[in-house]
Amino acid sequence: MESKDLFNILHNAVEAQHFGRKISQKEMAKRLNISMRTYQDWRLGNSKPQAAVAIFKMLGELEDEDIVRVVKKIKRGLNDDKSKHNRERGA
């Protein structure tokens, strides 16, 4: 499986999480804090972010329940970072 396939699977999964509401590449890029062009390149396979490829390979080494546990831990960390950022901005 190529990295573009993984990005497309993840994009579709995020859309499904939002009850099938389409999420534009522009919106997803904004959520990821990257340019739309970069995100397009990832989805088309024109560019392969090495860190993401390594992360996918590492997740592929884990059992399903371990993947869920790791992703939940990452999500908590990201939410903590977002909360900290909002507090620093005074939001």
JOGILIN-V53493 format. One record per backbone hydrogen bond with DSSP energy under -1.0 kcal/mol. CO is the residue of the C=O (numbers start at 1). NH is the residue of the N-H. E is the energy in kcal/mol with one decimal. If there is no record, write none. Layout:
CO:NH:E
CO:NH:E
//
This chain:
2:6:-1.6
3:7:-2.5
4:8:-2.1
5:9:-2.4
6:10:-2.5
7:11:-2.6
8:12:-2.5
9:13:-2.2
10:14:-2.4
11:15:-2.2
12:16:-2.4
13:17:-2.0
14:18:-1.0
15:20:-1.6
16:19:-1.4
18:21:-1.7
24:28:-2.5
25:29:-2.6
26:30:-2.1
27:31:-2.3
28:32:-1.8
29:34:-2.5
35:39:-2.1
36:40:-2.8
37:41:-2.5
38:42:-2.1
39:43:-2.4
40:44:-2.3
41:45:-1.0
41:46:-1.7
41:47:-1.5
49:53:-2.2
50:54:-2.3
51:55:-2.4
52:56:-2.7
53:57:-2.2
54:58:-2.4
55:59:-2.7
56:60:-2.0
58:61:-1.2
59:62:-1.5
63:67:-2.2
64:68:-2.2
65:69:-2.0
66:70:-2.7
67:71:-2.8
68:72:-2.4
69:73:-1.9
70:74:-2.5
71:75:-2.7
72:76:-2.3
73:77:-2.1
74:78:-2.6
75:79:-2.7
76:80:-2.5
77:81:-2.3
78:82:-2.5
79:83:-2.5
80:84:-2.4
81:85:-2.5
82:86:-2.5
83:87:-2.3
84:88:-2.3
85:89:-1.8
86:91:-2.8
//
